[in-house]
Amino acid sequence: AIFFRHHFHSIWDLDTDERIQYEGLRSGCWLGIVPAGGILLAPESSAGCYCADPIQTSIAFLPGGMVSEN
């Protein structure tokens, strides 16, 4: 899969050619998605910027099965 920002955080699954867009979630202008330790981090860095996107937050993308349900 490819993770990218096109207005919002997006995922392109290369196996199925499906594109998922997390509408409303926006990363900062200067720091986007950072791969680190097997996960993808998208830190909030848009404070002080003008933007029409409603949710300015940090988010982490984890591989399936990485989080236990205990």
Rosetta blueprint (number, residue, H / E / L):
1 A L
2 I E
3 F E
4 F E
5 R E
6 H L
7 H L
8 F L
9 H E
10 S E
11 I E
12 W E
13 D E
14 L L
15 D L
16 T L
17 D L
18 E E
19 R E
20 I E
21 Q E
22 Y E
23 E L
24 G L
25 L E
26 R E
27 S L
28 G L
29 C L
30 W L
31 L L
32 G L
33 I L
34 V E
35 P E
36 A E
37 G L
38 G L
39 I E
40 L E
41 L E
42 A E
43 P L
44 E L
45 S L
46 S L
47 A L
48 G L
49 C L
50 Y L
51 C L
52 A L
53 D L
54 P L
55 I E
56 Q E
57 T L
58 S L
59 I E
60 A E
61 F E
62 L L
63 P L
64 G L
65 G L
66 M L
67 V L
68 S L
69 E L
70 N L
